[in-house]
Amino acid sequence: MSQKVIEADYLVIGSGAVGMAFSDILLTESDATIVIVDRYAKPGGHWNAAYPFVQLHQPSQFYGVTSRELSRGRLEQGGLNDGLNELASGAEVSAYFDDVMRHQFLPSGRVQYFPMCDYTGNGQFVSKVGGQEYHVNVKKKIVDATFLKTKVPSTHTPNFSIDEGVRFMPLNDLPKVTDQPDRYVVVGGGKTGIDACLWLLQMGCDPDKIQWIRPRDAWLLNRRNTQPTDEFFFDVFNAQAGMMESAANADSFEDLFDKLENCGYFLRIDPNQRPEMFHGATISAAELDALRTIKDVVRLGRITHLGRDQIDFQKGSLPVAENTLFVDCSARPIDDLPDDVPVFAENVITPQMVRSYQPVFSAALAAHVELNYEGDDEKNRLCAVVPPPEADTDFAHFTAIALTNQYNWSQDSDLSKWILKNRLDGFSQMARGADGNDEKMALLNRMRSNGVAAVMNLMKLDQEYKQQEA
């Protein structure tokens, strides 16, 4: 079977949220032709393999691609997010990306889409179904939209050994359980572990039947402070102003996190347990209250071996009760990323976060910068990488970069106008709508007045910490 040669301005590897958001800007702001290659049968990336009850943790209003709304403009009614802006389900997100591809990208005549294909490098890929090999003559750039390598429970291999006969399953299989266990053991303290516990509680599980293995507790973001509609203006910008003041005035990391918690920017499940982890997970106050009903929390480090009668941890061991079901939530969504990979490097674009917690906005902005600015140095100045956080102390480093990016964008009038009109931005239009309202303007000025001091102090705290650790 001979290799097929095709041609396009851009080769985009990956049709997940990042690849779709990037491609959308190429289509709407230029006449570029695009080849999109993906290993899944449909667009959406990791959403294709997500657990069935997954939802967005951020409002639907600023997720997806710029040119098409995901949200229906509704508020959640009932449940643990009552009164907040809607959070799309995984099924809704998958259907949305499929619709964008079939009814928007492909009808443009400028997109060639190759699902179920493995990219092998150097502009080449192969069909996983028919074996056909392809080579793309790329006239402009290759876009690696798979760099973040988002992991999901169904494709995760635990990093501990498991004895035969242990009842152990990924979170995806939890709704399929028919033989009810006497105890559920949720393994993992991050976003996935939170979702597992909340699902069990909402399905009527007695919290005393849940054991939660949390090697590290996490700082969490208050979902109320992420709502991109005007009725939440004071929640959003009070939190941002408090974050700026905390960052500007803290004299240590401990002081910084105390201040961030006191101003309502950060939450934690157990007020008596100092978090060591921060992955940017978001939670509502009602969800927090629900999680606090789970009292059997294990903090003995990570599991090293899971036996039929005993769990071995880094810091001890525990017996396994009869008829126990273990639910694997130990996969970290993003890890093992190479350091110092810029967004723009000659003929390769590697979209990454350039604003905290917003990968799709970041991808859209990177595409806009690609089309409208010259030279990798200038493009990377506007798109400095905000690395995904792991430990709590990472907050200082990535927040300083994100605030610096925000300042650089504000100094470019054309880019500022683009951000204001981009629906994925979330908050610029809320801020612009404050004109003429003295109380709102005072709050925005309070936030902005601490910007420079916040960046300088965060950089100082980060540098001092790294010197202590060296």
DRENVEX-13375 format. One line per field, with one value per residue (C-alpha): residue number from 1; residue in one letter; x, y, z. Coordinates in Angstrom, 2 decimals. Layout:
# residues N
i = NUM/...
aa = a/...
u = X/...
v = Y/...
w = Z/...
//
This chain:
# residues 470
i = 1/2/3/4/5/6/7/8/9/10/11/12/13/14/15/16/17/18/19/20/21/22/23/24/25/26/27/28/29/30/31/32/33/34/35/36/37/38/39/40/41/42/43/44/45/46/47/48/49/50/51/52/53/54/55/56/57/58/59/60/61/62/63/64/65/66/67/68/69/70/71/72/73/74/75/76/77/78/79/80/81/82/83/84/85/86/87/88/89/90/91/92/93/94/95/96/97/98/99/100/101/102/103/104/105/106/107/108/109/110/111/112/113/114/115/116/117/118/119/120/121/122/123/124/125/126/127/128/129/130/131/132/133/134/135/136/137/138/139/140/141/142/143/144/145/146/147/148/149/150/151/152/153/154/155/156/157/158/159/160/161/162/163/164/165/166/167/168/169/170/171/172/173/174/175/176/177/178/179/180/181/182/183/184/185/186/187/188/189/190/191/192/193/194/195/196/197/198/199/200/201/202/203/204/205/206/207/208/209/210/211/212/213/214/215/216/217/218/219/220/221/222/223/224/225/226/227/228/229/230/231/232/233/234/235/236/237/238/239/240/241/242/243/244/245/246/247/248/249/250/251/252/253/254/255/256/257/258/259/260/261/262/263/264/265/266/267/268/269/270/271/272/273/274/275/276/277/278/279/280/281/282/283/284/285/286/287/288/289/290/291/292/293/294/295/296/297/298/299/300/301/302/303/304/305/306/307/308/309/310/311/312/313/314/315/316/317/318/319/320/321/322/323/324/325/326/327/328/329/330/331/332/333/334/335/336/337/338/339/340/341/342/343/344/345/346/347/348/349/350/351/352/353/354/355/356/357/358/359/360/361/362/363/364/365/366/367/368/369/370/371/372/373/374/375/376/377/378/379/380/381/382/383/384/385/386/387/388/389/390/391/392/393/394/395/396/397/398/399/400/401/402/403/404/405/406/407/408/409/410/411/412/413/414/415/416/417/418/419/420/421/422/423/424/425/426/427/428/429/430/431/432/433/434/435/436/437/438/439/440/441/442/443/444/445/446/447/448/449/450/451/452/453/454/455/456/457/458/459/460/461/462/463/464/465/466/467/468/469/470
aa = m/s/q/k/v/i/e/a/d/y/l/v/i/g/s/g/a/v/g/m/a/f/s/d/i/l/l/t/e/s/d/a/t/i/v/i/v/d/r/y/a/k/p/g/g/h/w/n/a/a/y/p/f/v/q/l/h/q/p/s/q/f/y/g/v/t/s/r/e/l/s/r/g/r/l/e/q/g/g/l/n/d/g/l/n/e/l/a/s/g/a/e/v/s/a/y/f/d/d/v/m/r/h/q/f/l/p/s/g/r/v/q/y/f/p/m/c/d/y/t/g/n/g/q/f/v/s/k/v/g/g/q/e/y/h/v/n/v/k/k/k/i/v/d/a/t/f/l/k/t/k/v/p/s/t/h/t/p/n/f/s/i/d/e/g/v/r/f/m/p/l/n/d/l/p/k/v/t/d/q/p/d/r/y/v/v/v/g/g/g/k/t/g/i/d/a/c/l/w/l/l/q/m/g/c/d/p/d/k/i/q/w/i/r/p/r/d/a/w/l/l/n/r/r/n/t/q/p/t/d/e/f/f/f/d/v/f/n/a/q/a/g/m/m/e/s/a/a/n/a/d/s/f/e/d/l/f/d/k/l/e/n/c/g/y/f/l/r/i/d/p/n/q/r/p/e/m/f/h/g/a/t/i/s/a/a/e/l/d/a/l/r/t/i/k/d/v/v/r/l/g/r/i/t/h/l/g/r/d/q/i/d/f/q/k/g/s/l/p/v/a/e/n/t/l/f/v/d/c/s/a/r/p/i/d/d/l/p/d/d/v/p/v/f/a/e/n/v/i/t/p/q/m/v/r/s/y/q/p/v/f/s/a/a/l/a/a/h/v/e/l/n/y/e/g/d/d/e/k/n/r/l/c/a/v/v/p/p/p/e/a/d/t/d/f/a/h/f/t/a/i/a/l/t/n/q/y/n/w/s/q/d/s/d/l/s/k/w/i/l/k/n/r/l/d/g/f/s/q/m/a/r/g/a/d/g/n/d/e/k/m/a/l/l/n/r/m/r/s/n/g/v/a/a/v/m/n/l/m/k/l/d/q/e/y/k/q/q/e/a
u = 0.00/1.68/1.91/-0.62/0.67/-1.59/-0.94/-2.09/-0.95/-1.23/-1.07/-2.88/-2.15/-5.06/-8.73/-9.27/-10.43/-7.05/-6.71/-10.31/-10.00/-6.77/-8.14/-11.31/-9.32/-7.31/-10.59/-12.39/-9.47/-7.60/-8.00/-5.61/-6.08/-5.77/-5.19/-6.36/-5.15/-6.46/-6.21/-9.87/-12.87/-14.45/-13.18/-13.05/-9.80/-9.92/-13.69/-14.03/-12.71/-14.03/-16.18/-19.91/-20.93/-18.11/-18.96/-17.03/-15.61/-15.83/-18.95/-19.89/-20.04/-16.30/-15.46/-15.23/-14.35/-14.67/-17.13/-19.83/-21.50/-21.58/-23.71/-27.48/-27.38/-29.03/-28.38/-28.09/-31.33/-31.22/-28.22/-24.91/-24.39/-27.85/-27.99/-24.59/-24.02/-24.52/-21.79/-21.97/-21.89/-19.25/-21.85/-22.80/-19.17/-18.50/-21.63/-20.64/-17.19/-18.62/-21.15/-18.48/-16.40/-19.24/-21.27/-18.67/-15.10/-15.66/-18.25/-15.68/-13.82/-10.53/-10.29/-9.28/-9.99/-8.33/-9.69/-8.44/-4.89/-1.56/0.85/4.37/6.31/7.75/4.34/3.44/0.57/-1.05/-4.65/-5.27/-8.11/-6.96/-3.19/-2.97/0.10/-0.01/2.50/1.52/3.43/3.05/3.36/3.41/3.39/2.82/0.60/1.15/-2.14/-1.35/1.45/-0.60/-1.40/-4.50/-5.00/-8.31/-9.05/-10.03/-6.58/-4.54/-2.27/-1.84/1.73/1.29/0.95/-2.44/-3.03/-5.25/-8.76/-8.83/-12.01/-10.50/-11.90/-11.42/-13.94/-15.56/-16.96/-18.50/-22.03/-21.95/-21.68/-24.51/-23.06/-23.18/-20.04/-20.04/-17.35/-16.16/-12.51/-11.79/-8.09/-6.93/-7.46/-7.66/-10.51/-11.36/-11.47/-13.73/-16.06/-16.18/-17.09/-19.70/-21.31/-21.54/-23.08/-25.56/-26.57/-27.54/-24.45/-24.04/-20.86/-19.83/-19.49/-16.84/-13.14/-11.16/-7.44/-6.01/-2.19/-2.24/-5.00/-5.57/-6.29/-9.48/-11.02/-14.51/-16.75/-18.87/-15.84/-15.61/-19.08/-18.85/-22.20/-22.94/-24.94/-21.69/-19.59/-18.74/-17.98/-15.57/-13.71/-13.66/-11.88/-9.47/-8.80/-8.23/-5.83/-3.86/-3.68/-2.64/0.06/1.35/1.57/2.44/5.83/5.96/4.14/2.31/1.21/0.21/-2.10/-3.57/-4.41/-5.81/-8.04/-9.16/-10.19/-12.22/-9.99/-8.99/-11.05/-10.04/-12.05/-10.55/-9.85/-7.51/-5.36/-2.81/-2.99/0.19/-1.36/-2.94/-4.20/-6.70/-9.77/-12.98/-15.75/-19.00/-19.78/-22.50/-20.10/-17.58/-20.19/-21.08/-17.45/-17.00/-19.53/-16.92/-15.01/-12.85/-9.94/-6.58/-3.41/-0.55/1.00/0.57/-0.33/2.64/0.76/-2.91/-3.51/-6.65/-6.21/-3.97/-3.17/0.49/1.29/4.45/3.80/2.11/-0.55/-4.25/-6.41/-8.93/-12.51/-14.68/-16.53/-14.56/-14.57/-11.59/-12.21/-9.10/-8.89/-5.12/-4.32/-3.01/-4.61/-1.35/2.18/5.65/5.76/9.16/10.44/11.00/9.06/7.92/4.61/6.35/9.57/10.27/7.90/6.25/3.54/2.92/-0.23/-0.06/-1.76/-0.97/-3.69/-4.27/-6.93/-8.04/-6.48/-9.05/-8.82/-5.03/-5.15/-7.39/-5.13/-2.04/-3.70/-4.61/-1.02/0.29/-1.80/-1.18/2.35/5.82/8.78/8.92/10.38/7.45/4.92/6.42/6.52/2.75/2.33/4.63/3.82/1.83/2.80/0.13/0.53/1.35/2.39/0.86/4.09/3.71/0.96/3.48/5.37/2.48/0.40/3.28/3.61/-0.14/-0.34/2.64/0.93/-2.25/-0.26/1.47/-1.87/-3.31/-0.52/-1.47/-4.67/-5.47/-4.95/-7.00/-9.89/-9.67/-9.72/-12.69/-14.71/-13.58/-16.27/-13.71/-12.15/-14.93/-14.34/-13.18/-16.72/-17.83/-15.10/-15.92/-19.57/-18.57/-18.05/-20.29/-20.82/-18.75/-18.85/-17.75/-15.03/-13.66/-13.39/-11.60/-9.19/-8.50/-7.64/-5.49/-3.60/-1.89/-0.94/2.72/3.39/1.72/3.94/7.13/6.33/5.27/8.55/10.42/8.61/9.18/12.89/13.35/11.61/13.72/16.92/15.82/15.07/18.37
v = 0.00/3.19/6.25/8.98/12.55/15.42/19.12/21.77/25.00/23.53/19.97/19.78/16.67/16.00/16.96/17.36/20.63/22.32/21.21/22.18/25.61/26.32/25.12/27.16/30.41/29.37/28.81/31.96/34.40/33.20/31.25/28.52/24.87/22.32/18.59/17.29/13.87/12.06/8.61/8.56/7.87/11.24/14.66/15.60/13.98/12.58/13.21/10.08/7.97/9.93/8.37/8.50/10.97/13.46/17.16/20.30/21.86/25.31/26.97/25.83/29.47/29.71/26.21/24.80/26.75/30.50/30.50/28.30/28.51/25.41/26.85/27.29/30.20/28.25/27.95/24.62/23.76/21.49/19.41/20.57/23.43/24.95/28.52/28.43/28.57/25.23/22.62/20.53/16.76/14.70/13.48/17.07/18.08/15.09/15.81/19.48/18.78/16.21/18.77/21.45/19.07/17.72/20.87/23.61/22.49/19.95/22.00/24.83/22.79/23.74/20.93/17.33/15.17/11.80/10.02/6.64/7.44/7.33/10.20/8.82/12.07/14.17/14.90/11.22/9.20/5.82/4.62/2.26/0.63/0.24/0.63/3.39/5.59/9.33/12.11/15.76/18.46/21.21/24.65/26.58/24.88/21.62/22.10/19.54/19.73/16.50/17.93/18.08/14.34/14.46/11.15/9.57/6.67/4.20/4.37/4.65/1.91/2.14/2.56/-0.06/-3.86/-5.51/-9.10/-11.36/-11.47/-7.87/-6.13/-3.10/-0.97/2.36/5.06/4.52/1.18/2.42/2.91/-0.70/-2.19/-4.67/-6.68/-4.04/-3.98/-3.38/-0.73/1.55/2.61/5.63/5.78/9.34/12.81/14.90/15.99/12.43/11.23/14.15/13.26/9.61/10.49/13.04/10.56/7.88/10.33/11.65/8.07/7.57/5.83/6.12/8.19/5.70/3.06/5.16/5.10/7.82/7.39/10.90/10.80/14.61/17.09/19.78/23.47/23.97/26.89/28.12/27.58/30.60/32.78/31.46/32.48/34.64/36.42/39.81/38.59/37.09/40.21/40.87/37.21/36.99/40.25/40.20/36.85/38.25/41.37/39.21/37.02/40.07/41.52/38.17/37.72/41.25/41.15/37.56/37.10/33.30/30.49/29.60/33.20/33.32/30.31/31.54/34.84/33.14/30.98/33.88/35.98/33.09/32.39/28.93/26.23/22.97/19.92/19.45/22.72/20.79/19.34/21.51/20.86/20.13/19.75/22.15/21.05/23.85/21.72/23.71/22.94/24.44/25.12/22.44/19.87/20.75/20.15/16.79/15.65/16.54/13.85/11.23/10.68/7.65/9.41/7.65/9.75/7.26/8.35/6.54/2.87/0.59/-2.73/-3.67/-7.13/-9.12/-8.72/-5.67/-2.32/-1.28/2.44/4.52/5.22/2.10/-0.49/-1.14/-4.27/-4.74/-5.29/-8.04/-7.30/-4.15/-2.46/-0.28/2.60/3.84/7.65/7.83/9.08/12.62/14.38/15.97/14.98/14.19/17.28/18.32/21.61/24.77/23.84/27.15/27.56/28.75/27.13/27.57/25.29/23.72/25.21/23.52/25.03/25.19/27.22/30.91/31.76/29.83/27.09/27.95/25.63/26.33/30.12/29.70/27.65/30.18/33.07/31.21/30.69/34.36/35.34/32.94/34.68/38.27/38.61/38.08/36.25/33.51/35.82/38.22/35.40/33.67/36.95/37.14/33.41/32.64/29.15/28.89/25.37/23.13/23.14/20.05/21.10/23.99/25.96/25.96/28.56/31.40/30.55/29.99/32.88/35.31/34.22/34.41/37.93/39.02/37.67/39.53/42.77/42.28/41.70/44.83/46.91/45.79/47.56/45.19/42.10/43.60/44.20/40.62/39.22/41.40/39.93/36.33/34.35/31.95/34.78/34.76/37.91/40.86/41.75/41.61/44.09/46.34/46.39/47.98/51.41/53.94/51.86/53.40/50.34/47.97/50.33/50.67/46.89/46.64/49.42/47.57/44.47/46.29/48.42/45.32/43.73/44.72/44.12/40.71/39.59/40.85/39.23/35.91/35.78/36.53/33.79/31.31/32.09/31.85/28.48/27.09/28.22/26.47/23.27/23.32
w = 0.00/-1.17/1.05/0.32/0.18/1.17/1.62/4.09/5.71/9.22/10.52/13.86/15.91/18.23/18.01/21.74/23.25/22.67/19.04/18.28/19.92/18.04/14.69/15.15/15.22/12.14/10.29/11.41/11.20/8.12/4.89/6.08/5.17/7.98/8.38/11.78/12.92/16.00/17.57/18.63/16.40/17.21/18.22/21.89/23.00/26.53/26.69/24.55/27.42/30.41/33.11/32.35/35.06/34.45/34.19/33.50/36.64/35.04/33.61/30.11/29.07/28.51/27.28/23.75/20.62/20.22/17.33/18.85/22.25/24.44/27.21/26.86/29.28/32.08/35.79/37.56/39.38/42.39/43.32/44.74/42.23/42.54/41.25/39.53/35.77/34.06/33.92/30.76/31.13/29.40/26.90/26.08/25.58/23.28/21.22/21.00/19.56/17.15/15.96/15.51/13.41/11.25/10.76/10.93/10.31/7.52/5.54/5.34/2.70/4.37/6.92/6.28/9.32/9.93/13.03/14.23/13.15/14.95/14.31/13.82/13.45/10.65/9.16/8.87/10.29/9.77/9.96/12.87/10.95/7.36/7.73/5.12/5.57/4.95/4.60/4.98/3.14/5.74/4.21/7.49/10.91/12.78/15.86/18.61/20.50/22.41/24.55/27.77/27.44/29.63/31.43/32.42/34.80/32.06/30.43/33.62/34.94/38.74/39.96/42.68/42.57/43.04/44.16/42.11/43.45/44.73/43.59/41.87/39.05/37.27/38.06/34.63/35.79/39.04/37.63/36.36/39.84/40.51/43.40/46.14/48.32/52.06/51.65/48.87/48.98/46.80/45.90/45.13/46.58/43.41/41.14/40.12/43.71/44.57/41.70/42.79/46.37/45.30/42.88/45.56/48.02/45.45/44.60/48.24/49.58/53.35/53.91/56.60/53.86/52.07/52.90/51.12/50.58/50.28/50.20/50.13/50.76/48.14/48.04/46.03/44.15/45.05/42.03/42.96/42.18/38.60/37.38/34.21/34.57/36.07/39.07/40.38/39.72/43.34/44.07/41.13/41.59/45.39/45.09/42.49/44.55/47.63/45.68/44.51/48.02/49.48/46.84/47.32/51.12/52.11/53.78/53.39/51.62/54.82/55.19/51.51/51.77/55.05/53.39/50.29/52.44/54.64/51.63/50.17/47.19/48.45/50.17/51.78/52.78/56.25/58.10/60.41/57.62/55.83/52.05/50.12/46.66/44.19/40.77/40.20/41.03/41.58/44.06/45.30/48.94/48.93/47.45/50.15/52.86/51.31/51.19/54.85/55.78/54.83/58.05/57.17/55.49/55.17/55.05/54.98/51.70/48.40/48.12/47.41/47.33/47.35/48.77/49.46/53.22/53.59/51.96/52.18/52.08/52.12/55.82/57.13/56.38/56.97/56.87/54.07/55.21/53.79/50.54/49.68/46.28/45.37/42.94/41.14/41.00/41.31/37.80/37.71/34.70/33.51/34.44/33.17/30.93/29.59/30.99/28.98/25.83/24.30/22.52/19.35/18.08/14.36/12.45/15.52/17.74/21.10/22.64/26.43/29.12/28.97/31.49/34.70/34.53/30.96/28.34/25.58/25.87/25.89/22.67/20.96/21.96/20.73/17.34/17.13/18.01/15.35/12.69/13.71/15.09/13.67/15.15/17.75/20.41/20.26/20.04/23.07/24.99/24.59/25.21/28.11/29.40/32.63/33.79/35.33/39.12/41.15/44.65/46.59/46.23/42.43/42.89/43.18/39.99/37.63/39.01/38.51/34.88/34.31/35.75/33.65/30.53/31.45/31.81/28.45/26.74/28.32/26.77/23.25/22.21/19.32/21.45/24.28/21.89/20.63/24.18/25.08/22.20/22.67/24.49/26.02/28.01/30.56/32.57/30.44/29.40/33.04/33.93/30.97/32.07/35.38/33.76/35.47/38.60/41.41/43.66/40.89/39.67/43.21/43.42/40.06/41.08/44.33/42.31/39.74/42.25/43.69/40.37/40.14/43.83/43.58/40.72/42.39/45.73/44.19/42.26/45.49/47.43/44.60/44.41/48.18/48.24/45.39/47.14/50.35/48.42/46.48
//
